[in-house]
Amino acid sequence: MDPSQLPLRDLHLPAEIGWWPLAPGWWILIALAAGGFGWLLYRAWRRFLHNRPRRAALRKLSGVRGAFEYGADPVALATEISEILRRAMLAYAPRADVAGLTGPRWLRWLDRGLEQPLFSQGPGQLVESLPYRAPGQVGEDDVDLRGLLDAAATRLKTPLPGGSR
């Protein structure tokens, strides 16, 4: 048989495979990625909600710092700092552990998790005694109110160790 007489045609390639619809493996990968992203968003939202009392306390402390700069009464400022610290710590620790603490026990508790004992041995000691002094009889030069403000800000910015809720 003569090769020129054979009924041969050109090769026809199949049509290209389209990208849609996606294969099941891609759908699984998309679902895992969406689930992971959703989990990250959930964790970020929970952290945002958890830190709400801390942010509120830091805003109030900023207002106290502004009042200090304008020369407000140190006793009133120390009272306000004490209230801010107590409320913020009640938001992060069990009420039974924090609510009844006074004096040196309260100062030691405030030092938990801090690098230095700012309250039991530092300027934070004023949070225990200064609010109970007579208003108007304590001058700004008599006490380290700036150190107390810095100690309170450090306590509020540093998370409590262990099982804070």
C-alpha positions, 0 to 999 in steps of 0.5 A: 500500500502506498503511504500517500494513499493512507487516510490520515488526518492531523492530530487534534488536541483535546480542549484545555482544562478550565479553571472553573469549576474548582476541584474538591481539593481547592474547595477544602483548601479555601475552607481551611484558609477561611476557617483559619482567618475566621479563628484569627479574627475571633482571637483578635476580637477577644483580645480587644474585648479583654483589654477594654478595661485596661484601655479605659484605665489608661485613658483615665490615668492620662486625665489624672496626669493632665490634672497633675501638670496643671497643679491639682491637689496631690491628695485628690490625684492619689485618691483617683489613681488608687481608684483607677488601679483598684477598678482595673485590677478587679477587671482582671483578677478574681474579686475575692483576691483583690477586693479585700487587700489593703496596706502592704498586702495590696502593694505586694499584689500590685507588684505581681509580674512587674520587673521591679517592686514599684509599689512595695518598695518604690514610688507606688507606696504613695497609693497606700498612704497619700489618699488618706492625708489631709487635702491641701496640706501636701505640696507637690514637692513633698511627694513623688507624684510623677513616680506614682503616675509612672508606676500606675501606668506600668502596672496597667500596661503590664499583664498580670501573671498567671490566670487572670481572667 
